[in-house]
């Protein structure tokens, strides 16, 4: 299996070497395949030479900790190029150099850089070399199957990384954290184009959320819809003058008008898809500090929704900054159709390289690597 993937990958890299050398954009399948394949070769060599030390860390380690397992940790971090290669003697003591190496490991694995080997860190360190090889192979296949390149301008979301990046003229124009769907309600991988911006949007409750959340809450509390500022309309947008039974809500349009309780926040970005997905602002800003930030019902919440709105409008209409600011200040519902619809590419990669060819490892939120 390893040889098949390597051969196919090397052929792709060979025929696209000119593109890679001319482009500094890192969200490019050929660039990523090249870097990930190099890393795969390193892992295969480590495995074939038998240099990897297997262990099952069951406790935390910090400065001053001692034990044979400390030597094993240093050995493996050195093989992965986190620990200084000029240090020949690997002692059994948790020293400053190991703390620095652990911090580097944590940084590139999206873990809090405490320098202490805690539960999350040791779970990553316990991963066998064979599993690491399988994970890198899986990601190479995902990149091979993608259509990502830096020829066009686009908006890229990596679900596993919980990040949005705007690429323009082969450079990173804008970057922000995002909140994606939780495990039971995942965000979907898709390609589309953002076709509309809606300021102070109405939130029309999708069928799935209506069945899973709204109706059960309404059954428990008859005032739930009223207390949460929900409106019930016919699908022709006519208000009704009675309270339907909870299970009858599926026959009506249930929506929240713009306001503080509206989960869409101040702006929403629409694009064609079959999953009732959209990008939107959120009043719950505190969740962005966490990683992985998988809390939504499938839609993608944006850390800097206003910045994305400004960017998209600058590519479509001749709005001045005061006019754009007014859209946010006036608190009125307004939709703007975009003539220049920028591609939106939502993907799922747990391993990727940045522009400096440094590898990052994300949490496999949806456990796709095991499938």
N, C-alpha and C positions, 0 to 999 in steps of 0.2 A: 504493500500500500504506500509506504514511504517513497519508494522509487518511482511509482507511477505519478504521484503528486509532484515530486521534484522534477521529473522529466517534463511534464506539462508546463510547470511553472517556469522552468529555464527557457523553454521555447518562447513563451509569452514575453518574458523579460528581454530576450535577445531581439525580437522583432520590434520591441517598443523602447529600446534603449535610448534612442534619440529623443523621444518624447520625455522620458524621465529626466535626462540631462538638461533639457531646456526649461523644465517647469520646476518652480519652487513650491508649488501648491502640494500639500501633503495628503489631501483628501482625493487621492488619485489611485485607482486600482493597481496600476502598473508599479507605481512607487511603493505602495504598501506590500504588494506581492514580493517585490525585490527584497525589502527589508525583512519581512517575515520569513521568507525562504532562507535568508542568511542565518537568522536566529534558529530556525528549524535544523539547519545543518549543524550548528553548534550543539544543540541538544542531542542530536543523533550521535555525534562524536563522543560527547560526554557519556551517553548510555553505552555505546559500543566499547569504550575503554574501561568501563566499570568504575569510574571515578566518583560517581554519586553515592553519598552516604544516606542510607535509608534510616529513618527514625520516626517515632510517634511522640511528639512533644505533648505532655499532659499537664504541664504547669507553666507559670509565667517566669520570665527571666529578666533581670535588669543588671545594671552596673554592680559588680561584686559577686554575682552568681558564679558558681563553679560546677564542673561536671564534664564527663566525657562527651555528652550531647552538645556542649558548647563548641568543642572542636569540630563536631560534625556540621553544626550550623555555619561556622566560619568556613569550612571546606566548601560547602554548597554555595554559600554567598560569593565565595571567591570564584568558583566555576561560572557563576552567573554574572560575574564582573561588578558586583556591588562592594566586595571587600578588596582592599588594596592587594594587587598581585605581587608587589615587591616584598611582602611579609612572608617569609618562608616557614617559620616555626609557628604553628597554630596552637596556642596554649589552651588550657581548659578553663580559662577565666574570662568572664564577660567584661571586656575593657572598653576604653574610649573608642578605639578603632572599630570594634564590633557595634557599638552604639551608633556610630556614624553610618556604618553599613546597613544596619537595621532601619535607620531613618530613610536612607536612600531607597531601600526595598519597599518601605511603607509608602513613600511618596509616589513611586511608579506603580504601586498597586492600589492607589486611591484609599489608603488607610491613614488614620490620624498619625502624624509623625512624632510619636512620643519617644521613640528610641527604646521602648520597653517591648519585649515579646509578650504581648497579651493574647487573649483568646483568638481574636480575629487574625492577628499576625501569625500565630503558630498554626492556625488552620491553613493559611496560605503556604507556610514553610513546610508543612507536613505533606504537601502535594507531591506525589511521586514523579519521577522523571518521565515515566511512561504516560501518565495523565497529562503532563505538560506538553508532551509531543502531540498527543491527541487533540488538545485544545488549540495548539498552533496550527495543526492541520485543518481543523474545523474552520478556523478563521481565514486561512488561506482560501479555502473553498468559497466562503462567503464573499470575500473580496473578488475572487474570480467570477462569481455569478452576478456581481453588481455592475452597474453601468457608470460608475463614478469616474469622472475625469475633470481636468481643470480647463478644458477648452471653453466651456460655457460658465456663465455666472449662475450661482444657485444657492439655495439655503439648505444646509445639511444638519440633520439631527441624528445623533447616535444615541439610541434609547439606553443602551447599557452604560454609556458614559454620562447620561443625563446632561447633555450639552447641545447647544445650537450654535452653528457657525455659519456666517454669511461669507461666501467666496465671491470676490469680484476681481476680474483681471488677474487671476491666478494668485491672489493674495487674500489673507484673512481680513475682512472689513469690519466684522462685528462678531462678538462671542458672548454667550450668556449661559447661565445654568437653566435647566428646565426640570419640571416635575412631570414624570411619565406615569402611565397606568400601573396600578398595583398588580401583583401576580394573578389575582382572580379576574382582573379586568385589564388585560395588557393593551398597550399602545401597539398599533399595527405597522408593519413594514410596508411602505408604499412610495410611489412616485406620483406627484401631482403638480399643480401650479396654483399659487395663491392668486385668487381672482377678485377678492373683495376685502375691504377693511370696514368694520362696523364699530363706531364709537358709541359708548354707553349702550351696549347691546341688550336686547331681550334674550333671555335664555329659554329656548323651547326645550322642554325636558325630553331627551331621547327615550324611545320605547323601553330599552333595557333598564335604564335608571328608574323609569316610571314603575316598572314591575318589581325591581329589586329593592328600591329605597322608598319612593314616594308613597306607593299604595300601602306597604306594610306600616309606615309611620302614620298614615292617615287612618288606618284601622285602629291603631293604638290611641290616637288622639284626634278627635273630630275637628279640633281647632288648628291642626298642624298646617293646613294650607293657608289659612288666614294669618296665623302667627308668623309664617315665613314668606308672606307677601306673594303667594302664588295666585295666578289668575287662571280661570277655566273658561275656555272659549270653544265655539264650534270650529271646525276646520275651515270655515269661511270667515273666521275672525269675528264672529258675533258673540257677545257675552251672553251667558246663560243666567237665569234668575232663580236657580235652585241648586241645591247641593247634591250632586250625584253620589251613588253608593261607591265605595272604594274601588271595587272591581270594574265599575263602569267608566272609570277615568281613562281607560285605554281607548274609548270612543271619542275622546275630546283632546283638544290642544291645551296642554298645561304649560304655563310659562311664568317666568319671573320678569317683571319690568326692570329697567335700569335702577341701580341703587346700591346701598351698602351691603345688602344681603345677596346680591347677585354674584354668583361665583365666577362670572366672566370678567369681573373687574371693569376697567374703563375702555377696553378695546379688544376686539375679536378678529381673527384672521380666518377667512373661509377659503376652502379649496375643495374640489370635487373628490369625493370618496364615498364608499358604501358603508362606512363604519360609524357615521355620525361623529367623526373626529374633526377637531379644529384646534388652532393655536389660540391662546387667549391670555390676558392679564389675570391676575388673581389678587384678592384682598389678603390672602394668607401668605405673606412674604417670609415668615419665619422658617417655613419648611425648606427653603432653598439652602439653608446652612447644613443640611444633612446630606449624606451620600451613603447608599443610593437613595435618591428622592423619588420613590415609586409610590405615590399616594392617590393618584387621580383615578377616574373611572374610564380612562382610555385617552381622553384629550390631553394635550400638552400645554402645561402652564408655563408662562415665560417670566423670567426674572426681570428682563428689560423690554417689556412689551412696547413701551413708548418709543424706545430707540429703534425698534424694528419698524414701527409705523412711520416714523420720520424717514427712515431709509427707503422704504417702499414708495412713499409719496414723492420723495425726491426723484425717483426713477419713472414717475408716471405723470405727475401734474406740476404745474408751476406755482405750488403753494408756498407762501412765505412762512417763515418760522412763527410770526405772530398769528397767522391763520391756523397753523397746525396746533399751536398752543391753545387757541380758542376752542378747538375740538375737544380738548381735555378739560378746559375750564367751564365751558357752557353747560356741561352735563345734559346734553340733548342727544337723543338717538339720531345718528347720521351714518348712512352707508355710502361708500365710495367704491365704484367698480374700477378695477385696475386694467388699463389698456395693455400695459407692459407686464405680463404675468410671469413672474420669476419662478423657475422650477423649485419645487420642494421635494427633497429626497430624505425620507425617514428610513434609517437602517439600524442594524443591530450587530455591532462588533464588540467583542470582549478584549481583543488585542489589536493595537494599532501603533503606528509610529508617528511622532510629531515631525515638524519641519527640520529638526536637528537629528533625525533618525534615532531618537530615543524611544524605546518601547514602553507603552503604558498597558496596564492590565485592569480591566473593569470587572465589577461583580457580574456574574452571570445571573441577572435578576430573574429571568424567566426559565432558567435551566435548559436553554436550547442546546448547549454544548453536549448534553447527554443524549440527545435525540439523534 
